[in-house]
Amino acid sequence: WTTRYITRDVDDTLDEIEHYVERFNVGLLQFYDLTAITLKKWIVDFCTKYMERGLNVSWTLPSGTRSEVLDDETLGLLAQTNCTYLCYAPESGCEETLRIIKKQVTLSRITKSMRTAKRKGISVRANLIIGFPHETRKQIWESVLYGLKLISLGIDESTLHLFSPYP
């Protein structure tokens, strides 16, 4: 639970994928990694080498990945490599809450990214949390309305979760 972040080697990751495909005839992979798309260079390298190796396995990021580098280029590469499902984690639809919880995203940027992912053919879910200790009813409603807005924009799923602190 520190700020230290070490990425796994792209070739090592792809070697493991190839192993599962060859040994178990895997057709879909799910990456439960909250930080899989933190570094643009890593994900671009991953997608490029994925295509170079001729991998044709669908894959998803169902656990609520970081979204800072999910721009048009990156999302295009994800779609080209058969990434079929992507879960964003805006956490809140209230800018004040995002500032307080130190979530380094803006709602306009993450909304644009989700819409781009949809245009690229990727199914999208957005995870929102309500009930942070500081939140007012108005701020909670901002998150609820933001989730409804996402659905109206064509986002596949918008889930609301109750705040639950880790021990």
Residue pairs with C-beta under 8 A, 6 or more apart in sequence:
5 35
5 38
7 38
7 39
7 42
10 42
10 45
10 46
10 49
11 49
13 46
14 46
14 49
14 50
14 53
14 55
17 26
17 29
17 50
17 55
17 57
18 53
18 55
20 26
20 29
21 55
21 57
26 57
27 57
27 58
28 57
28 58
28 59
28 60
29 57
29 58
29 59
29 60
30 59
30 60
30 61
30 62
31 59
31 60
31 61
31 63
32 62
32 63
33 61
33 63
33 65
34 63
34 64
34 65
34 66
34 89
35 65
35 66
36 43
36 61
36 65
36 66
37 43
37 61
37 65
37 66
37 67
37 68
37 69
37 70
37 74
38 66
38 68
38 69
39 69
40 69
40 71
40 74
43 69
43 74
43 77
43 78
44 73
44 74
44 77
47 74
47 77
47 78
47 80
47 81
48 77
50 81
51 80
51 81
55 81
56 82
57 82
58 82
58 83
58 84
59 81
59 82
59 83
59 84
60 83
60 84
60 85
60 86
61 83
61 85
61 86
61 87
62 85
62 87
62 125
63 87
64 87
64 88
64 89
64 127
65 86
65 87
65 88
65 89
66 89
67 88
67 89
67 90
67 105
67 110
67 113
68 104
68 105
70 86
70 88
70 113
70 116
70 117
71 113
71 116
72 116
75 113
75 116
75 117
75 120
75 122
76 120
78 86
78 117
78 120
78 122
79 120
79 121
79 122
83 122
84 122
84 123
85 122
85 123
85 124
85 125
86 117
86 122
86 123
86 124
86 125
87 124
87 125
87 126
87 127
88 110
88 113
88 114
88 124
88 125
88 126
88 127
89 126
89 127
90 98
90 103
90 105
90 107
90 110
90 126
90 127
90 128
90 146
91 97
91 98
91 101
91 103
91 127
91 128
91 129
92 98
92 101
92 103
92 128
92 129
92 130
92 132
92 139
92 142
92 143
92 146
93 107
93 128
93 142
93 143
93 144
93 145
93 146
93 147
93 149
94 135
94 139
94 140
94 142
94 143
94 146
95 106
95 107
96 139
97 132
97 134
97 135
97 139
97 142
97 143
98 105
98 106
98 107
100 132
100 134
101 132
107 146
111 149
111 150
111 153
114 124
114 126
114 150
114 153
114 155
115 153
115 154
115 155
117 124
118 124
118 154
118 155
118 156
123 156
124 155
124 156
124 157
125 155
125 156
125 157
125 158
125 159
126 147
126 150
126 155
126 157
126 158
126 159
127 159
127 161
128 143
128 146
128 147
128 158
128 159
128 160
128 161
129 143
129 160
129 161
129 162
129 163
130 140
130 143
130 144
130 160
130 161
130 162
130 163
131 140
131 162
131 163
132 163
133 163
135 163
143 160
144 160
147 158
147 159
147 160
148 158
150 158
151 158
